[in-house]
Amino acid sequence: MNLVKPAALLLAATALAAGSTVAATAADSPDGTRVTSLQQKAGQVLADAPKPLRVTADAVEYEGLTVTNAPVTKGAQDLACGYGHLCMLVNGTKFDFYKCQAWNLTNWTGNGPFTNNQTPGTVAKFFNKDGSVRWTSTAYEAGTASWDPIWSLRPC
C-alpha cells in the first residue's frame, strides 16, 4: 500500500488538541514571514507534509483535508460534515477529509464520533499498522469509533 506522507496527521491531532485553544498570535519565521501559532504547531508535526494551502487561527487546510480544533459535540449527530466528506474527532481535533487518497497517521488512539457523508455506497477504510484493514464504513454512516490505533485511512 502506497500511503502519502501528509500525515503524521495523527501526531498533528494530538499536538493540536493539546493546546485546544490556540491564540491567533503571529511570530517571525526563520525566513522573515509571519506565521500564526497554529501554523507553527502544524508545521512542527507535519514537517514532511506539503505546505498548507491556507492557515488561520482556527484551521489548517491541506489539499483534501482540513484540520481544526474540535467543536463541542455529544456524538456523530452533532458533527457537522459536508456532503462528500469523511469527518471525525480524534483527541480533541476535527479531521475533515474530502479527497480520495491514502493518509498516513501516527498512533491514532481513543474513541470519537465520525460521519461518513460521502456519496452513498462509498467505502472508507481504516488500517492497522501492518496495512491490514481494521474496519470500514460505507456512506452514509455515523457513529462512534475506536481509534486504538488507526495508522492510516483511505476515505474512499
N, C-alpha and C positions, 0 to 999 in steps of 0.2 A: 504494500500500500504506500503510495507516494503522498505524504502529507505536507502541507505548506507550513512554513515557519511562523506565519503571523500569529503564532500564538503560543508562546509562552503565555498565552492569554489567560490561562488559569492562574498562573502566577500573578498576572495582572489583576485578576479578580480579587485575589487575596490582598494584594498590595493596595488596590484602590479601596477595597472595603475597609481596610484597617484605618483609613483616615476618612470614614464615612462622610464627613462634611469637609469638603475641600474649598478653601478660600480661593478667590479669583485674584490672587496676588501674582505679580509678574517679577521676573528677575532677568538679569543679563545672562545669556548662554555664552559658552566659550567663543562663538563666532560674533558676538555683539548683538544678536537679535533678542527680542523679548519673548519669553515663554511663560505660560501660566504654571502654577504649582501642579495642577492636574496633568498637564503635558509633561512636566518633569517626572512625575511619578510613573506615568505611562511609558515614557522613554526609558526609564531605568529597568522596567520589567519587560519591555518589548524592544530591546536594543537591536535584535536581529530582524525585526519586522520592518515592513515598508513604512515610510513616513506616513503619518496620519493625513487624511485629506483635509480634515478640519478639527480644530481643538477649541473648546470653550471651557469655561469654569465647570460646566455640568456634563460635558460629553467629550469623548474622543471617538472620531469617526474614521473608519478604515474602509477600503473598498470591500463591501459585503458584510460589514459588521459595525454596529455602534455599541460602545461600552459607556454606561452611565452609572451613577450612584443609584442604588435600588430605591424604587418607590415603596411606600408603606403599603403592604398587601396582606390580605388574610389568606389568600390562596390564588390558584390559577385564574379564577374568575375575575380577579381584580388586576391581573397582569395585562396591561394594555399592549397589544401585539397586533401590528398592522397586517392586512391581508397579504399573503405571500411570504410571511416571516416566521421564523422559529425563535421564540423568546424564552428566557429562563432567568431565574435569580439564583446566584451562586455566591455564598459567603458575603451577602450584602451588596452585590454588584449585579446589574441587569445586563445581559447579553442579548442583543437583537441581531440575529443572523438573517441576511437576505440575499446571499449569493451562494450558488451551488458549487461548493468546493470543500475540500477536506481542511480541517483546522486542528493543529496540534495543541494540546493542552498540557498543563503540568499539575498533576496530583489534585485534580478537582475533587473535593470532598464535601460532605454534609448533605442535607436534604433541602429541596426548594421547589417552588412551583415552576411549571413550564407550560407553554402554549404552543402547539404546532398548528399555526394558522396559515399553512401553505395551501396550494391548490389541492382540493380533495383527492386523496389517494397517494399524495407524495409521502415517501417514507424517509424519515430522519433516522440515521444510525449513530449509535453511541458505542465507542470501542474501549476495550481493556488495553492495558499496557502492551500486551503481546500482539495487538492488532485484531484479536477476535472480537466479534460483535457481542457487546454486553446486553444491549436491549435496543428495540426500535420503537418508533412512534409513527403511526400513519395519520395524516391530516384528515380531518380536523380532530385533534385530541388535546385535552388539557388535564392537568393533574399535578401530583407531587412526585418528584423523582428522588432517588438516592444517587448522589454523585460520587459515592465511595468505591473506588475513584473512577472517574472518566478521564481517559488520557487523550482522546481525540473524538471528533464528531464530523459527520457529513450531513448537513441539513436536508439534502435531497438525494 
